[in-house]
């Protein structure tokens, strides 16, 4: 979402316009679903948590409007706030449930692919997502998350720092280390495939 568009939506949210919240939902719902899905491997969990993200966002906006007399302030934009809510819900989900491994079936793969692409692009995208998901599964959780934020969700260093509560320099270092770790995993997997 462009900054000027975000400012106008923010003003409308301060006035209590439900249509403005619907715009935020339209802009971010697919991205948040994809992020949660890549972290949980469950369509149902991703759907539930995505709904919960927007419910919590709505409650946050209501509370800020009530307390601040219509002075809703969203630092670093909506994306940082929404991803931070999603990230916290994922952490809570895994604290409650120790069931980490779930296979992705064909129906679930379809749900994270943009339906506006042509059929060939869809097939390539599905394979890329599957390869990425499998490669990411070999990395520790912190590395998975930082790579998804940066390269799948295309968030800035500043946004990632706001979401994770880390300094921008630490985020850059972690992205570098996670990228190197992912490169090693991909190289090892490619070598294994060629030798088979």
Backbone as JSON Lines, residues from 0, in Angstrom:
{"i":0,"aa":"X","n":[0.86,-1.16,0.0],"ca":[0.0,0.0,0.0],"c":[0.9,1.22,0.0]}
{"i":1,"aa":"X","n":[0.62,2.18,-0.87],"ca":[1.42,3.39,-0.93],"c":[1.15,4.24,0.3]}
{"i":2,"aa":"X","n":[2.16,5.0,0.68],"ca":[2.09,5.79,1.91],"c":[0.92,6.77,1.89]}
{"i":3,"aa":"X","n":[0.7,7.47,0.75],"ca":[-0.39,8.45,0.69],"c":[-1.74,7.75,0.81]}
{"i":4,"aa":"X","n":[-1.91,6.61,0.17],"ca":[-3.13,5.84,0.27],"c":[-3.33,5.38,1.72]}
{"i":5,"aa":"X","n":[-2.25,4.99,2.35],"ca":[-2.31,4.54,3.74],"c":[-2.75,5.68,4.66]}
{"i":6,"aa":"X","n":[-2.26,6.89,4.39],"ca":[-2.65,8.04,5.2],"c":[-4.14,8.33,5.06]}
{"i":7,"aa":"X","n":[-4.67,8.23,3.84],"ca":[-6.1,8.51,3.66],"c":[-6.95,7.43,4.32]}
{"i":8,"aa":"X","n":[-6.51,6.18,4.25],"ca":[-7.24,5.1,4.92],"c":[-7.19,5.3,6.42]}
{"i":9,"aa":"X","n":[-6.03,5.71,6.93],"ca":[-5.87,5.96,8.36],"c":[-6.85,7.05,8.85]}
{"i":10,"aa":"X","n":[-6.96,8.12,8.07],"ca":[-7.91,9.2,8.43],"c":[-9.34,8.68,8.46]}
{"i":11,"aa":"X","n":[-9.68,7.85,7.49],"ca":[-11.03,7.29,7.43],"c":[-11.28,6.32,8.59]}
{"i":12,"aa":"X","n":[-10.25,5.57,8.97],"ca":[-10.38,4.68,10.12],"c":[-10.61,5.48,11.4]}
{"i":13,"aa":"X","n":[-9.94,6.62,11.5],"ca":[-10.12,7.48,12.67],"c":[-11.56,7.98,12.78]}
{"i":14,"aa":"X","n":[-12.21,8.1,11.64],"ca":[-13.61,8.54,11.63],"c":[-14.57,7.37,11.85]}
{"i":15,"aa":"X","n":[-14.0,6.15,11.93],"ca":[-14.83,4.97,12.17],"c":[-15.46,4.38,10.93]}
{"i":16,"aa":"X","n":[-14.91,4.69,9.74],"ca":[-15.47,4.17,8.48],"c":[-15.11,2.7,8.31]}
{"i":17,"aa":"X","n":[-16.14,1.87,8.28],"ca":[-15.92,0.42,8.12],"c":[-15.38,0.09,6.73]}
{"i":18,"aa":"X","n":[-15.71,0.9,5.74],"ca":[-15.22,0.66,4.38],"c":[-13.7,0.77,4.32]}
{"i":19,"aa":"X","n":[-13.14,1.64,5.14],"ca":[-11.68,1.79,5.18],"c":[-11.03,0.52,5.72]}
{"i":20,"aa":"X","n":[-11.65,-0.08,6.73],"ca":[-11.13,-1.34,7.27],"c":[-11.24,-2.43,6.21]}
{"i":21,"aa":"X","n":[-12.32,-2.43,5.45],"ca":[-12.5,-3.42,4.38],"c":[-11.39,-3.28,3.34]}
{"i":22,"aa":"X","n":[-10.95,-2.05,3.07],"ca":[-9.84,-1.83,2.13],"c":[-8.54,-2.42,2.69]}
{"i":23,"aa":"X","n":[-8.3,-2.2,3.97],"ca":[-7.1,-2.77,4.6],"c":[-7.16,-4.29,4.49]}
{"i":24,"aa":"X","n":[-8.32,-4.86,4.76],"ca":[-8.49,-6.31,4.65],"c":[-8.22,-6.79,3.22]}
{"i":25,"aa":"X","n":[-8.77,-6.09,2.24],"ca":[-8.58,-6.48,0.83],"c":[-7.1,-6.43,0.44]}
{"i":26,"aa":"X","n":[-6.39,-5.45,0.94],"ca":[-4.98,-5.28,0.58],"c":[-4.1,-6.34,1.24]}
{"i":27,"aa":"X","n":[-4.39,-6.69,2.49],"ca":[-3.46,-7.53,3.26],"c":[-3.91,-8.97,3.5]}
{"i":28,"aa":"X","n":[-5.16,-9.32,3.29],"ca":[-5.63,-10.64,3.69],"c":[-4.89,-11.79,2.99]}
{"i":29,"aa":"X","n":[-4.67,-11.67,1.69],"ca":[-3.97,-12.74,0.97],"c":[-2.52,-12.85,1.43]}
{"i":30,"aa":"X","n":[-1.88,-11.71,1.63],"ca":[-0.48,-11.72,2.09],"c":[-0.36,-12.34,3.47]}
{"i":31,"aa":"X","n":[-1.27,-11.99,4.37],"ca":[-1.23,-12.52,5.73],"c":[-1.54,-14.02,5.71]}
{"i":32,"aa":"X","n":[-2.52,-14.42,4.91],"ca":[-2.82,-15.85,4.79],"c":[-1.58,-16.61,4.31]}
{"i":33,"aa":"X","n":[-0.92,-16.09,3.28],"ca":[0.26,-16.75,2.72],"c":[1.37,-16.86,3.77]}
{"i":34,"aa":"X","n":[1.61,-15.76,4.5],"ca":[2.64,-15.76,5.54],"c":[2.33,-16.81,6.6]}
{"i":35,"aa":"X","n":[1.1,-16.83,7.09],"ca":[0.73,-17.79,8.13],"c":[0.77,-19.21,7.59]}
{"i":36,"aa":"X","n":[0.31,-19.39,6.36],"ca":[0.32,-20.73,5.76],"c":[1.75,-21.27,5.64]}
{"i":37,"aa":"X","n":[2.67,-20.43,5.19],"ca":[4.05,-20.88,5.06],"c":[4.66,-21.22,6.42]}
{"i":38,"aa":"X","n":[4.19,-20.6,7.47],"ca":[4.7,-20.89,8.82],"c":[3.99,-22.06,9.49]}
{"i":39,"aa":"X","n":[2.76,-22.39,9.09],"ca":[2.01,-23.44,9.79],"c":[1.74,-24.68,8.93]}
{"i":40,"aa":"X","n":[1.81,-24.57,7.62],"ca":[1.53,-25.68,6.69],"c":[0.11,-26.21,6.79]}
{"i":41,"aa":"X","n":[-0.8,-25.42,7.28],"ca":[-2.18,-25.86,7.42],"c":[-3.12,-24.79,6.89]}
{"i":42,"aa":"X","n":[-3.92,-25.18,5.91],"ca":[-4.89,-24.24,5.33],"c":[-5.88,-23.77,6.4]}
{"i":43,"aa":"X","n":[-6.4,-24.72,7.18],"ca":[-7.4,-24.38,8.2],"c":[-6.81,-23.45,9.25]}
{"i":44,"aa":"X","n":[-5.61,-23.75,9.7],"ca":[-4.95,-22.9,10.7],"c":[-4.71,-21.52,10.12]}
{"i":45,"aa":"X","n":[-4.24,-21.47,8.88],"ca":[-3.97,-20.17,8.24],"c":[-5.26,-19.36,8.11]}
{"i":46,"aa":"X","n":[-6.35,-20.01,7.74],"ca":[-7.63,-19.31,7.63],"c":[-8.08,-18.78,9.0]}
{"i":47,"aa":"X","n":[-7.99,-19.64,10.01],"ca":[-8.41,-19.24,11.37],"c":[-7.56,-18.08,11.89]}
{"i":48,"aa":"X","n":[-6.25,-18.21,11.76],"ca":[-5.36,-17.19,12.28],"c":[-5.47,-15.89,11.49]}
{"i":49,"aa":"X","n":[-5.7,-15.98,10.18],"ca":[-5.89,-14.78,9.37],"c":[-7.12,-14.02,9.85]}
{"i":50,"aa":"X","n":[-8.19,-14.75,10.09],"ca":[-9.4,-14.1,10.62],"c":[-9.11,-13.45,11.97]}
{"i":51,"aa":"X","n":[-8.37,-14.16,12.81],"ca":[-8.06,-13.63,14.13],"c":[-7.17,-12.38,14.05]}
{"i":52,"aa":"X","n":[-6.25,-12.36,13.07],"ca":[-5.4,-11.19,12.87],"c":[-6.26,-9.95,12.63]}
{"i":53,"aa":"X","n":[-7.22,-10.07,11.72],"ca":[-8.03,-8.91,11.38],"c":[-9.03,-8.56,12.48]}
{"i":54,"aa":"X","n":[-9.45,-9.56,13.24],"ca":[-10.29,-9.27,14.4],"c":[-9.51,-8.47,15.43]}
{"i":55,"aa":"X","n":[-8.27,-8.9,15.72],"ca":[-7.43,-8.18,16.68],"c":[-7.09,-6.77,16.17]}
{"i":56,"aa":"X","n":[-6.86,-6.66,14.86],"ca":[-6.59,-5.35,14.28],"c":[-7.79,-4.43,14.47]}
{"i":57,"aa":"X","n":[-8.99,-4.94,14.21],"ca":[-10.2,-4.14,14.38],"c":[-10.34,-3.69,15.84]}
{"i":58,"aa":"X","n":[-10.13,-4.62,16.78],"ca":[-10.23,-4.28,18.2],"c":[-9.18,-3.24,18.59]}
{"i":59,"aa":"X","n":[-7.98,-3.38,18.02],"ca":[-6.9,-2.42,18.3],"c":[-7.3,-1.03,17.81]}
{"i":60,"aa":"X","n":[-7.84,-0.96,16.61],"ca":[-8.26,0.33,16.04],"c":[-9.38,0.94,16.88]}
{"i":61,"aa":"X","n":[-10.36,0.12,17.27],"ca":[-11.45,0.62,18.12],"c":[-10.92,1.17,19.44]}
{"i":62,"aa":"X","n":[-10.02,0.4,20.06],"ca":[-9.46,0.81,21.34],"c":[-8.66,2.1,21.21]}
{"i":63,"aa":"X","n":[-7.85,2.2,20.18],"ca":[-7.04,3.41,19.98],"c":[-7.93,4.62,19.7]}
{"i":64,"aa":"X","n":[-8.98,4.41,18.93],"ca":[-9.9,5.52,18.64],"c":[-10.62,5.99,19.91]}
{"i":65,"aa":"X","n":[-11.01,5.05,20.76],"ca":[-11.69,5.41,22.0],"c":[-10.76,6.12,22.96]}
{"i":66,"aa":"X","n":[-9.56,5.56,23.15],"ca":[-8.6,6.12,24.1],"c":[-8.03,7.44,23.6]}
{"i":67,"aa":"X","n":[-7.72,7.49,22.3],"ca":[-7.05,8.66,21.75],"c":[-7.98,9.69,21.14]}
{"i":68,"aa":"X","n":[-9.28,9.56,21.38],"ca":[-10.25,10.51,20.82],"c":[-10.09,10.68,19.31]}
{"i":69,"aa":"X","n":[-10.0,9.55,18.6],"ca":[-9.89,9.6,17.15],"c":[-8.48,9.83,16.63]}
{"i":70,"aa":"X","n":[-7.49,9.71,17.48],"ca":[-6.1,9.94,17.07],"c":[-5.36,8.62,16.93]}
{"i":71,"aa":"X","n":[-5.8,7.79,16.0],"ca":[-5.16,6.52,15.74],"c":[-3.81,6.77,15.08]}
{"i":72,"aa":"X","n":[-2.76,6.23,15.67],"ca":[-1.41,6.36,15.12],"c":[-0.89,4.97,14.83]}
{"i":73,"aa":"X","n":[-0.44,4.75,13.6],"ca":[0.12,3.46,13.21],"c":[1.54,3.72,12.74]}
{"i":74,"aa":"X","n":[2.51,3.42,13.62],"ca":[3.91,3.64,13.28],"c":[4.36,2.6,12.26]}
{"i":75,"aa":"X","n":[5.2,3.02,11.33],"ca":[5.77,2.15,10.29],"c":[4.71,1.52,9.39]}
{"i":76,"aa":"X","n":[3.52,2.07,9.33],"ca":[2.51,1.61,8.4],"c":[1.73,0.4,8.88]}
{"i":77,"aa":"X","n":[0.68,0.1,8.14],"ca":[-0.19,-1.02,8.49],"c":[0.53,-2.35,8.4]}
{"i":78,"aa":"X","n":[1.41,-2.5,7.42],"ca":[2.05,-3.8,7.23],"c":[2.8,-4.25,8.48]}
{"i":79,"aa":"X","n":[3.53,-3.34,9.1],"ca":[4.28,-3.7,10.32],"c":[3.32,-4.14,11.42]}
{"i":80,"aa":"X","n":[2.26,-3.39,11.6],"ca":[1.29,-3.72,12.65],"c":[0.61,-5.06,12.37]}
{"i":81,"aa":"X","n":[0.16,-5.25,11.14],"ca":[-0.57,-6.47,10.79],"c":[0.34,-7.69,10.88]}
{"i":82,"aa":"X","n":[1.56,-7.59,10.34],"ca":[2.48,-8.73,10.41],"c":[2.9,-9.03,11.85]}
{"i":83,"aa":"X","n":[3.02,-8.0,12.66],"ca":[3.36,-8.2,14.07],"c":[2.25,-8.98,14.78]}
{"i":84,"aa":"X","n":[1.0,-8.61,14.51],"ca":[-0.13,-9.34,15.08],"c":[-0.1,-10.8,14.61]}
{"i":85,"aa":"X","n":[0.12,-11.0,13.3],"ca":[0.16,-12.35,12.74],"c":[1.29,-13.16,13.36]}
{"i":86,"aa":"X","n":[2.45,-12.55,13.47],"ca":[3.61,-13.23,14.05],"c":[3.33,-13.67,15.48]}
{"i":87,"aa":"X","n":[2.74,-12.8,16.27],"ca":[2.42,-13.14,17.65],"c":[1.39,-14.26,17.74]}
{"i":88,"aa":"X","n":[0.42,-14.25,16.84],"ca":[-0.58,-15.32,16.85],"c":[0.04,-16.66,16.46]}
{"i":89,"aa":"X","n":[0.99,-16.65,15.53],"ca":[1.68,-17.88,15.15],"c":[2.48,-18.42,16.34]}
{"i":90,"aa":"X","n":[3.17,-17.54,17.04],"ca":[3.93,-17.95,18.22],"c":[2.98,-18.57,19.25]}
{"i":91,"aa":"X","n":[1.86,-17.91,19.5],"ca":[0.87,-18.44,20.44],"c":[0.34,-19.79,19.98]}
{"i":92,"aa":"X","n":[0.1,-19.91,18.68],"ca":[-0.41,-21.16,18.12],"c":[0.56,-22.31,18.42]}
{"i":93,"aa":"X","n":[1.86,-22.08,18.2],"ca":[2.83,-23.14,18.43],"c":[3.07,-23.41,19.91]}
{"i":94,"aa":"X","n":[2.84,-22.42,20.73],"ca":[2.93,-22.66,22.18],"c":[1.81,-23.59,22.62]}
{"i":95,"aa":"X","n":[0.63,-23.41,22.02],"ca":[-0.52,-24.24,22.38],"c":[-0.44,-25.63,21.75]}
{"i":96,"aa":"X","n":[0.14,-25.7,20.59],"ca":[0.13,-26.95,19.84],"c":[1.54,-27.33,19.43]}
{"i":97,"aa":"X","n":[1.95,-28.5,19.78],"ca":[3.3,-28.95,19.47],"c":[3.36,-29.76,18.17]}
{"i":98,"aa":"X","n":[2.29,-29.75,17.41],"ca":[2.18,-30.51,16.17],"c":[2.72,-29.67,15.02]}
{"i":99,"aa":"X","n":[4.0,-29.81,14.68],"ca":[4.64,-28.96,13.68],"c":[4.54,-29.47,12.25]}
{"i":100,"aa":"X","n":[4.51,-30.78,12.06],"ca":[4.64,-31.33,10.72],"c":[3.28,-31.75,10.16]}
{"i":101,"aa":"X","n":[2.91,-31.11,9.07],"ca":[1.68,-31.45,8.35],"c":[2.02,-31.43,6.88]}
{"i":102,"aa":"X","n":[1.6,-32.46,6.15],"ca":[1.87,-32.5,4.71],"c":[0.96,-31.52,3.99]}
{"i":103,"aa":"X","n":[1.48,-30.96,2.91],"ca":[0.68,-30.07,2.07],"c":[0.04,-30.92,0.99]}
{"i":104,"aa":"X","n":[-1.27,-30.87,0.87],"ca":[-1.91,-31.58,-0.22],"c":[-2.13,-30.61,-1.39]}
{"i":105,"aa":"X","n":[-2.56,-31.14,-2.5],"ca":[-2.72,-30.34,-3.72],"c":[-3.69,-29.18,-3.52]}
{"i":106,"aa":"X","n":[-4.77,-29.42,-2.78],"ca":[-5.76,-28.37,-2.56],"c":[-5.14,-27.19,-1.82]}
{"i":107,"aa":"X","n":[-4.28,-27.47,-0.83],"ca":[-3.65,-26.41,-0.07],"c":[-2.67,-25.63,-0.93]}
{"i":108,"aa":"X","n":[-1.95,-26.28,-1.81],"ca":[-1.01,-25.58,-2.68],"c":[-1.74,-24.55,-3.55]}
{"i":109,"aa":"X","n":[-2.92,-24.92,-4.02],"ca":[-3.69,-24.02,-4.87],"c":[-4.07,-22.74,-4.15]}
{"i":110,"aa":"X","n":[-4.28,-22.82,-2.85],"ca":[-4.76,-21.68,-2.09],"c":[-3.75,-20.55,-1.95]}
{"i":111,"aa":"X","n":[-2.47,-20.84,-2.1],"ca":[-1.49,-19.78,-1.94],"c":[-0.97,-19.24,-3.26]}
{"i":112,"aa":"X","n":[-1.56,-19.69,-4.34],"ca":[-1.16,-19.22,-5.66],"c":[-2.17,-18.18,-6.13]}
{"i":113,"aa":"X","n":[-1.69,-17.08,-6.64],"ca":[-2.57,-16.03,-7.15],"c":[-3.36,-16.56,-8.34]}
{"i":114,"aa":"X","n":[-4.67,-16.55,-8.23],"ca":[-5.53,-17.14,-9.26],"c":[-5.59,-16.32,-10.54]}
{"i":115,"aa":"X","n":[-5.0,-15.14,-10.57],"ca":[-5.04,-14.3,-11.76],"c":[-3.93,-14.62,-12.76]}
{"i":116,"aa":"X","n":[-3.04,-15.51,-12.41],"ca":[-1.95,-15.85,-13.31],"c":[-2.43,-16.91,-14.3]}
{"i":117,"aa":"X","n":[-1.72,-17.03,-15.42],"ca":[-2.11,-18.06,-16.38],"c":[-1.72,-19.44,-15.86]}
{"i":118,"aa":"X","n":[-2.21,-20.49,-16.52],"ca":[-2.06,-21.86,-16.03],"c":[-0.59,-22.27,-15.93]}
{"i":119,"aa":"X","n":[0.21,-21.96,-16.93],"ca":[1.62,-22.33,-16.89],"c":[2.34,-21.63,-15.74]}
{"i":120,"aa":"X","n":[2.05,-20.37,-15.55],"ca":[2.65,-19.63,-14.44],"c":[2.21,-20.24,-13.11]}
{"i":121,"aa":"X","n":[0.95,-20.68,-13.03],"ca":[0.47,-21.33,-11.81],"c":[1.25,-22.6,-11.5]}
{"i":122,"aa":"X","n":[1.49,-23.4,-12.52],"ca":[2.25,-24.64,-12.31],"c":[3.66,-24.34,-11.84]}
{"i":123,"aa":"X","n":[4.31,-23.38,-12.48],"ca":[5.67,-23.02,-12.07],"c":[5.68,-22.46,-10.65]}
{"i":124,"aa":"X","n":[4.7,-21.63,-10.35],"ca":[4.61,-21.02,-9.01],"c":[4.39,-22.08,-7.94]}
{"i":125,"aa":"X","n":[3.52,-23.05,-8.23],"ca":[3.26,-24.13,-7.27],"c":[4.56,-24.88,-6.96]}
{"i":126,"aa":"X","n":[5.31,-25.18,-8.02],"ca":[6.56,-25.92,-7.82],"c":[7.57,-25.07,-7.04]}
{"i":127,"aa":"X","n":[7.64,-23.79,-7.37],"ca":[8.55,-22.9,-6.64],"c":[8.18,-22.82,-5.17]}
{"i":128,"aa":"X","n":[6.89,-22.7,-4.9],"ca":[6.42,-22.62,-3.51],"c":[6.75,-23.91,-2.77]}
{"i":129,"aa":"X","n":[6.51,-25.04,-3.42],"ca":[6.81,-26.33,-2.8],"c":[8.31,-26.47,-2.52]}
{"i":130,"aa":"X","n":[9.13,-26.1,-3.51],"ca":[10.59,-26.16,-3.33],"c":[11.05,-25.22,-2.22]}
{"i":131,"aa":"X","n":[10.51,-24.01,-2.22],"ca":[10.87,-23.04,-1.19],"c":[10.46,-23.54,0.18]}
{"i":132,"aa":"X","n":[9.24,-24.03,0.28],"ca":[8.72,-24.52,1.57],"c":[9.59,-25.66,2.09]}
{"i":133,"aa":"X","n":[9.93,-26.58,1.21],"ca":[10.75,-27.71,1.64],"c":[12.15,-27.25,2.05]}
{"i":134,"aa":"X","n":[12.74,-26.35,1.27],"ca":[14.06,-25.84,1.62],"c":[14.03,-25.07,2.93]}
{"i":135,"aa":"X","n":[13.01,-24.26,3.12],"ca":[12.88,-23.49,4.36],"c":[12.73,-24.4,5.57]}
{"i":136,"aa":"X","n":[12.09,-25.55,5.38],"ca":[11.84,-26.44,6.52],"c":[13.14,-26.96,7.15]}
{"i":137,"aa":"X","n":[14.25,-26.87,6.42],"ca":[15.55,-27.31,6.95],"c":[16.21,-26.22,7.81]}
{"i":138,"aa":"X","n":[15.67,-25.01,7.77],"ca":[16.26,-23.9,8.51],"c":[15.58,-23.74,9.87]}
{"i":139,"aa":"X","n":[16.27,-23.09,10.79],"ca":[15.64,-22.82,12.09],"c":[14.54,-21.77,11.9]}
{"i":140,"aa":"X","n":[13.61,-21.74,12.85],"ca":[12.42,-20.89,12.73],"c":[12.74,-19.42,12.49]}
{"i":141,"aa":"X","n":[13.73,-18.87,13.19],"ca":[14.08,-17.46,13.02],"c":[14.51,-17.16,11.58]}
{"i":142,"aa":"X","n":[15.28,-18.07,11.0],"ca":[15.72,-17.88,9.62],"c":[14.55,-18.0,8.65]}
{"i":143,"aa":"X","n":[13.66,-18.97,8.88],"ca":[12.49,-19.12,8.03],"c":[11.68,-17.83,8.01]}
{"i":144,"aa":"X","n":[11.41,-17.33,9.19],"ca":[10.57,-16.15,9.33],"c":[11.19,-14.94,8.65]}
{"i":145,"aa":"X","n":[12.46,-14.7,8.86],"ca":[13.11,-13.51,8.31],"c":[13.14,-13.58,6.78]}
{"i":146,"aa":"X","n":[13.36,-14.77,6.23],"ca":[13.37,-14.92,4.77],"c":[11.98,-14.74,4.17]}
{"i":147,"aa":"X","n":[10.96,-15.24,4.85],"ca":[9.59,-15.06,4.36],"c":[9.24,-13.57,4.37]}
{"i":148,"aa":"X","n":[9.55,-12.89,5.47],"ca":[9.27,-11.46,5.55],"c":[9.96,-10.7,4.41]}
{"i":149,"aa":"X","n":[11.23,-10.99,4.2],"ca":[12.01,-10.2,3.25],"c":[11.74,-10.55,1.79]}
{"i":150,"aa":"X","n":[11.72,-11.85,1.47],"ca":[11.69,-12.25,0.07],"c":[10.34,-12.74,-0.43]}
{"i":151,"aa":"X","n":[9.5,-13.25,0.44],"ca":[8.17,-13.67,0.01],"c":[7.2,-12.51,0.17]}
{"i":152,"aa":"X","n":[7.23,-11.88,1.34],"ca":[6.31,-10.77,1.61],"c":[6.88,-9.42,1.16]}
{"i":153,"aa":"X","n":[8.15,-9.38,0.79],"ca":[8.8,-8.19,0.26],"c":[8.72,-6.99,1.22]}
{"i":154,"aa":"X","n":[8.93,-7.26,2.51],"ca":[8.92,-6.19,3.5],"c":[10.29,-5.53,3.57]}
{"i":155,"aa":"X","n":[10.31,-4.28,3.95],"ca":[11.56,-3.54,4.08],"c":[12.26,-3.93,5.38]}
{"i":156,"aa":"X","n":[13.54,-3.58,5.48],"ca":[14.31,-3.83,6.7],"c":[13.64,-3.11,7.87]}
{"i":157,"aa":"X","n":[13.19,-1.9,7.65],"ca":[12.53,-1.12,8.71],"c":[11.25,-1.82,9.19]}
{"i":158,"aa":"X","n":[10.45,-2.32,8.24],"ca":[9.22,-3.03,8.62],"c":[9.53,-4.3,9.4]}
{"i":159,"aa":"X","n":[10.53,-5.04,8.94],"ca":[10.9,-6.29,9.62],"c":[11.4,-5.98,11.04]}
{"i":160,"aa":"X","n":[12.19,-4.93,11.18],"ca":[12.68,-4.53,12.5],"c":[11.52,-4.18,13.42]}
{"i":161,"aa":"X","n":[10.53,-3.48,12.89],"ca":[9.36,-3.11,13.7],"c":[8.56,-4.35,14.12]}
{"i":162,"aa":"X","n":[8.44,-5.3,13.22],"ca":[7.68,-6.52,13.5],"c":[8.38,-7.39,14.53]}
{"i":163,"aa":"X","n":[9.69,-7.56,14.36],"ca":[10.44,-8.49,15.22],"c":[10.98,-7.85,16.49]}
{"i":164,"aa":"X","n":[11.0,-6.52,16.53],"ca":[11.54,-5.83,17.7],"c":[13.06,-5.82,17.74]}
{"i":165,"aa":"X","n":[13.69,-6.03,16.59],"ca":[15.15,-6.01,16.5],"c":[15.62,-4.72,15.84]}
{"i":166,"aa":"X","n":[16.88,-4.42,16.02],"ca":[17.46,-3.26,15.34],"c":[17.67,-3.6,13.87]}
{"i":167,"aa":"X","n":[17.67,-2.55,13.03],"ca":[17.8,-2.77,11.59],"c":[19.1,-3.48,11.23]}
{"i":168,"aa":"X","n":[20.17,-3.14,11.9],"ca":[21.46,-3.8,11.64],"c":[21.39,-5.29,11.95]}
{"i":169,"aa":"X","n":[20.73,-5.64,13.04],"ca":[20.58,-7.05,13.41],"c":[19.73,-7.79,12.38]}
{"i":170,"aa":"X","n":[18.71,-7.1,11.85],"ca":[17.87,-7.71,10.82],"c":[18.68,-7.98,9.57]}
{"i":171,"aa":"X","n":[19.5,-7.02,9.17],"ca":[20.36,-7.21,7.97],"c":[21.3,-8.4,8.15]}
{"i":172,"aa":"X","n":[21.91,-8.49,9.32],"ca":[22.83,-9.6,9.6],"c":[22.08,-10.93,9.56]}
{"i":173,"aa":"X","n":[20.89,-10.96,10.17],"ca":[20.12,-12.2,10.19],"c":[19.67,-12.6,8.78]}
{"i":174,"aa":"X","n":[19.29,-11.63,7.96],"ca":[18.91,-11.93,6.57],"c":[20.11,-12.52,5.83]}
{"i":175,"aa":"X","n":[21.27,-11.92,6.02],"ca":[22.48,-12.42,5.37],"c":[22.77,-13.86,5.79]}
{"i":176,"aa":"X","n":[22.73,-14.11,7.09],"ca":[23.02,-15.47,7.59],"c":[21.97,-16.46,7.12]}
{"i":177,"aa":"X","n":[20.7,-16.05,7.15],"ca":[19.62,-16.95,6.72],"c":[19.74,-17.25,5.23]}
{"i":178,"aa":"X","n":[20.11,-16.25,4.44],"ca":[20.28,-16.45,3.0],"c":[21.4,-17.44,2.73]}
{"i":179,"aa":"X","n":[22.52,-17.29,3.44],"ca":[23.65,-18.22,3.28],"c":[23.23,-19.64,3.68]}
{"i":180,"aa":"X","n":[22.49,-19.75,4.77],"ca":[22.03,-21.07,5.22],"c":[21.09,-21.69,4.18]}
{"i":181,"aa":"X","n":[20.2,-20.87,3.6],"ca":[19.28,-21.36,2.58],"c":[20.04,-21.78,1.32]}
{"i":182,"aa":"X","n":[21.04,-21.0,0.95],"ca":[21.86,-21.37,-0.22],"c":[22.49,-22.74,-0.02]}
{"i":183,"aa":"X","n":[23.0,-23.01,1.17],"ca":[23.61,-24.31,1.46],"c":[22.58,-25.43,1.35]}
{"i":184,"aa":"X","n":[21.39,-25.19,1.87],"ca":[20.32,-26.2,1.8],"c":[19.96,-26.48,0.35]}
{"i":185,"aa":"X","n":[19.77,-25.42,-0.44],"ca":[19.39,-25.59,-1.84],"c":[20.49,-26.32,-2.61]}
{"i":186,"aa":"X","n":[21.74,-25.95,-2.35],"ca":[22.86,-26.62,-3.03],"c":[22.91,-28.1,-2.66]}
{"i":187,"aa":"X","n":[22.7,-28.4,-1.39],"ca":[22.72,-29.79,-0.93],"c":[21.56,-30.57,-1.56]}
{"i":188,"aa":"X","n":[20.38,-29.96,-1.62],"ca":[19.22,-30.63,-2.21],"c":[19.4,-30.84,-3.71]}
{"i":189,"aa":"X","n":[19.99,-29.85,-4.39],"ca":[20.24,-29.97,-5.84],"c":[21.23,-31.09,-6.11]}
{"i":190,"aa":"X","n":[22.29,-31.14,-5.32],"ca":[23.3,-32.19,-5.48],"c":[22.69,-33.56,-5.24]}
{"i":191,"aa":"X","n":[21.84,-33.67,-4.25],"ca":[21.17,-34.94,-3.94],"c":[20.27,-35.36,-5.09]}
{"i":192,"aa":"X","n":[19.54,-34.43,-5.68],"ca":[18.64,-34.75,-6.81],"c":[19.44,-35.24,-8.01]}
{"i":193,"aa":"X","n":[20.56,-34.56,-8.29],"ca":[21.36,-34.95,-9.45],"c":[21.98,-36.33,-9.29]}
{"i":194,"aa":"X","n":[22.32,-36.7,-8.05],"ca":[22.95,-37.98,-7.83],"c":[21.96,-39.14,-7.85]}
{"i":195,"aa":"X","n":[20.66,-38.82,-7.76],"ca":[19.62,-39.89,-7.77],"c":[19.33,-40.37,-9.15]}
